Amino acid sequence: MAMVYTSGEKESILPSNSTNQLLPSDTKKAKVNCKKLCLGLGVYCALRVLYANRDWFNATDYSAPACPQVNAVTPQKNADLWNTLNDRISTPEFKESAINWLGGAVRVP
């Protein structure tokens, strides 16, 4: 039982004696609001996952290449040296020797 003190026209309940419980109607409202919030968050998350990579606000042309490539640059001066080096590098013997060189660089004794 809460103790009520009167002083003149005002009544006050001491905080230590008051019961801070919600009324049944308040708890029902809180549960309904919580359910609405959870439902709203669930719908939002589902839509974010479904449409994560879509760009609805920008009309872009997806048929054009995203990163156009330029032609390879080859030297005009010393073109014969360039061709000779490419011929030598493209052989299977050079590939095996390069693998041995690089493998030897990382071997631990």
N, C-alpha and C positions, 0 to 999 in steps of 0.2 A: 504494500500500500504506500503510495507516495504521500509525503507530507506537504501540505499546502499552507503557506504562510501568507497572511493577509496584512498588508500595511496600507491602510487607507482604502483606496479604490482598486489597487493593483493586486493581482494574485500571481505568485511565482512558484514554480516547481524547482526544487533543487536538482542540479544536473546529476548528482550521484544517485538520486532516487528515481530519475525518469527512465522510462523504457523507450529505447530508440528502435522500435520495431516498425516495419512498414505495415500498412493496412493491407488486407487481402486484395483489395482492388488495385493498390499500387504494385503489388508483386505480379499480378496478372498483366498489368500494362508493361512492366519491365520485361517479362518473359516474351510478350508479343513483340516488343521493340527489339529485343535481342534476336528473335527468330527472323524478323525482317532484315536486320543488319547482316546476319549470317547468310541469308538467302541472297541479298544484294551483293555481298562480297563473293559468294560462290559464282554467281552469274558473271560478275566482272572478271574474275580469274579465268573462267572458262572462255570468255570472249577474247581475253588477252592471249591465251594459248592458241586458240583457233586462228586468230588473225594477227599473229606476231610479226610475220614477215611481209605483210601487205601494206602497201602505201596507198591509202584511199584518197589522200588530199593532193597528190601530185600525179598528174597525167604524164607518164613517161613512155617513151617508145622502147619496148623490150625487144624489138626485132633488130635494132642496131647493136653492134658489138659493144660490150661494156668497156673494153680496153683494146682499142684498135692497135694493131702491131705495125711497126714500120719495117721497111726492107733492111736486110742485114747490111752492115757497113763493111766493105772490103777495101783494102788499100789499092789505090791506082798506081802509086809508085812502088816498086819492088813487088809487083804482082807475081813474078816467077818465084821469088823466095817464099811468098805466102803459099803458093800452090805446092811447092816442094815440102814445106813443113806440114801442111795438111795431109799430104800423101803419106808421110812418114808417121805422123801421129795416129792416123786411122788404121794402122796395121795391128793384127792381134799380138804380134811380138812386143810392140811398144806398150800395149795395154797390160800384158803380163809383167813386163819390167817395171811399169809405173806402179802396179799393185805391190810388187816386191819392195820397191823403194819406199812407198808410203807405209807398208806394213812394217818395215825395218825401223822406221822413224818412231813408232809407238811401242815397240817391244821392250819389255822390262827384263833385265838380266836376272 
